[in-house]
Amino acid sequence: WLPHPTKLRVYVYELPEAISFRKPWHDVPFAASIRQPPSDRHQLLVHFAQAGRHSRGGQPGQLVHSHEDSAFEAASREFDRLVVPEGGPDNERLRFRGFPAYSLESIRMEREPCFRPEQDVAIPNYLERGWLGHLLDAYQYENGSLGIAQHKRRERPYLLYFNGYTKPDMAYSGGVRQGFLAMFGNMTRPDVIINKGGGAQQMLQARFCLCPLGYGWGIRVTQALHTGCVPVLVQDHVYPAFWDLVPYEQFSVRINRHNLHRIFDLLEAITPEQLEDLQQGLAKWHKHFVWHTDVGGLAYNNTVSSLHRRLTHMWTALFRAAS
């Protein structure tokens, strides 16, 4: 008798913070990975990660060990059309309508293939317990918070909500925040909230919530699911949390950067019936992004399931081993 080779066992330990993280991290969720070290055991590592760029860079105090490095970061693949602006600097490129120009360095940072979907798992942000109260504002549960949910019928007068800062570095958010604010930052539509604060209370009043990247995956998708606001993902070439387990098309809208200038046309074209379907998708799948098990959160279960799936794939050679 031999134990099943893909049975997953999880041993939890923590490295001292002085060893594992000497650099402050913000706006980045965790990522997990199964690795094949030079032994007979696979390693599972969980740590902070960025989306679409390495964090090695020779920064003092940062880890550069191959198993603990930022190899869990979200991948961006080969790029689209690059157009040199007339009279523009040789080291800048216009890529998307309405966006500022990208430096060649920001493009290089975006294309580094760090996330390996055959062995890496992106997992959602952990929100403090104060956010659990918003679940009751957004959803109607049968038999308490552990029961089947329905999207609560409440007034949502705002079409789109976004609140967040940006940076000149176009590697930050893949340029999405910079492009969005350049095109719409001064919009005066009464049914659109852009950088007017409000947080969860405004998200509870919005039908759609813009969810761009930061340097990492960002926290907004998880917040949108906690408030019943349909996430609008503008995250080209990035694998979102639990992409292999949950059907994002049932509860979110995805727009690429080429179409960001049309975002309001695209959202307004969604019919009330289609919106209702997306909202019911939120009710069905939001618990998969909740970590608190006492209210039925399934994020831990999803993490284990997704890791076990990768262990099976590695053991059966479904994917090539990462180099």
N, C-alpha and C positions, 0 to 999 in steps of 0.2 A: 504494500500500500504506500502511495506517495500523496502528499497534499496536492491539491489542485494548484498548478503553477501561477494562476492569476488571482488567487485569493489575496485580497488587499488587507494589510494590517497597518494601522497608523500608530506610530510612536511619536509623542509630542515632546519636544525639548526646545529651549530658548537659549540663543546665544546672548551674552551680555550686550547691552546696547552699545557700549563703548567699542565693541569688536564688530558688531554686525552693521550698525548704522551710525556713522559719524556725521552724516550730512542731513540737514532737515529736509523732510519730504512733505509736500502739500498737494492736495487734489489728485492723489494717485491711489487706486485701490490695490488690493493684494493680487498676487498671481501665484499659482501653484504649478508644480511640475514634477513629473516622474523622470528620473535620470538613470542612466545605466553606468555606474562607476566601474572601475576595474575590479569587480568582485562578483559574487553570485547574488547580490541583492540590489534591487532598485532603490533609488533614493527619492524621497518626496521632500521638496523644499517649498516653503511658503514665505514670500517676502514682498515688499513694495516693488512696484515696477512702473515703467513709463510706457507710453504708447508711441511706437514708431521711431525710437531713437535710443542709442546706447548711453549708458551713464558712466562708462569707464573713464575715458577722457583724461586720465592721469590726475584726477582730483585728489588732493591730500586726504588720506584717511578712508578712501572708498575701497570697497572690496573689488578685487580683480580676479579672484579665484574662479575657475571655469564653472564650478557648481553653484556658486553664490553670486555670480555676476548678474547683470541685467539681461540675461538671455531669455527672460520670460516676457519681454516687451512686445507690444502689439506690432504686427508686421505691416509695412507698406511695401508694395511691389513696384514694378517698373512704372515709369511715369507716362503721363499723357503728352499731348503736344506741348512743346516749349517754343515760345515765340520771342525773339529778341525785339524789344521795343525800338522803334525808330529814334535814333539819337540818344538812346538809353545807354547806361553803362554796360560794359561787356560782361560784368559779373552779376547781372540781374535779368530775370525772365518774367514776362507776363504769361500767366497760365490760365486764369479763369476770369470771366467777365466780371468787372466791378471790384476785383481784388487788387491790393497793392502788389508791386513786383516782388518776386522771390529772389533772394540771394542764392548763389550756387551752393553755399554752405547749408542753407536751410533745406534745399532740395536733397543734398547728400545725406543730411541727418534723417530725412523722411524715408529714404529708400533702404536703410539698413535693415536687413531681414533678421530681426531678433526673435520674434515670436514663432515658435515651431508648433503648429496646431496638432501634429501627430503625438506630441508629448507634453505640451504646455496647456494650462487651463487658466483663463482669466476669470476671476470671481468678483462678485459685486461688493460695493462698499458696505461697511458696517455702519448703520445709522443708530444713534443713541436712542434710548427708550422714549424720549420725548416725541419722536416721530411716529410712534405707534398710535398716539391719539388721532393723528391725521388719517390713519386707516379707517377709523370709525366715521370720520367726516366724509370719506370718499366712497366707502363701500357699505352695503347692507348685508350683514351676515345672518345666516340661519343658525339658531342654537348657539349664539355667542360667537366669539372671534375664531373659533375652530371650525365653524360650519361653512357651508357653501356660500360664496359671496355673489352679490349682484352689484353692478355699478350704481351708486346712489344717484337718483334723479335730483339734481340740485342745479341752481342757476349758475351757468358758466358764461358770463357775458364777454369774456376776452377770447379772441381768436388765438393769439400767440403770446407766450411769456418767455422772456429771457432776462436774466440779471447776472452779469459777470464782467470781469475786467479782461483786458487784452494786453499784449506786449508787442513791441516793434519786431521782435524776432519772429519771422514767418514760420519757423519750425514749431513754434507754440501753436497748438490746435490745428496744425496743418494749414494755417492761414485762414481758417473758417471764421473765427471771431473777428479778425481784422477785416475780412471781406464783408461780413454781415454788418458790422458797425459802420464801415465806410459807406455801404449802400443804404442802410436803414436806421442808423443811429439817431438821426434827427427826425424820424417819422413822427407825425402828429396824429395818426389815426387813433380814435378813442378806444378802439377794441384791440389795441396792441400795446403791450407793456414791455419796454426795453430799458433796462437799467434805471428803474424807478423804485427798486427795493421791494419789500413786501414778503419775500421768502415764501414759505409754505402756504400762507393765507392767500397770496395772489395765485399760486399754482392751483389751489383748490377752486379758483374762479376762472381758470383758463382751460380751453379745450385742447390746446397743443402747447408743448413746452420744448423749446430748442435745446438740444443736447449735443454741443460740440465737444471735442476733446479739449484737454489742457496740454500739459506735457505728458499727462497720463490719460487713462480712459475717461477720467472725470467722474463726478459724483451725481450728475444731474439725471441720468437714466434711473438710478435707484430712487432718487427723490421724486421723480415724476410718477413712478409706480406706486409710491407711498401716498400720493395725493390724487391719484386717478386722472392724471393729466397725460394725454397721449404723447409719448416721446417722439421728437423729430430728430433722427440721428443724421448728422452730417459728418461721417467718419470714414472717409474713403480707405479701402483696403485694410480695414481694421476688424479683427474678430472680437465681437462684444462678449460680455460675460455669458457663459453657458450657451453659446451660439449653437452647440451641437445637441442641446437638450430641449430648448424652448423655441417655439415658432414665433420669431419676432414679427413676422408679417401679420400675425393675428392681433397685435396690440401696439404696433409702432409704425411710423412712417420713415422711410429712408430716402434721403435726397443726396445726390453727389454734388461735388463742388461746381461742376459745369452748370448745374441747374439751380444753384443757390439764388441767383438773381431772380428766379421765377418762384421763389418759395411761397409767396402769398397767393399767386395764381394757382399753384398746386394744392395748397391747403383749402382754398375757397372752392375748388372743384370737387372736394370730398363731400358727398351727399350726406344728409342727416342719417340715412340708413347705414351708410358705410361708417360714419362716425360712431353710431350706436354699436355696430359690430366690433369696432376697435375698443370701445369702452368696455364691452363685455369681455373682450380678450384680456384687458387689464384686470378685470375681476377674477378671471380664471387663472391667470399666470403670475399675479403680483407676489403671491406668497413665496414663489421660487427665488425672490430677491430679498427676502426678509430672513435675518439670522436668528431672531428671537423665537425659540421653539415653543415657548409657552403660549404664543398666539398662532401657532401653526406654521412658523417659518420653515422653509425647506432649503435654504441656501446651503447649509452644511450637507444635507443629503445629496444635493446636486453636485457639490464639490467632490464628494466621495464617489458618486456614480460616474462623473466625468473622468476622474483619475483612474478608476477601475477600467473604464472603457479604453483609456490609453494604454494601461498595462496589458490588457488583452491584445490590443493591436500590436504592441511591441513584441509580446511573446510569440504571436502567430505571424510576425513579419509582414503584417499588412502594409506598414510603411517602412521605408528605408531608414536605417539608423542615421541619426544626425551626425554630421561630421564635426 
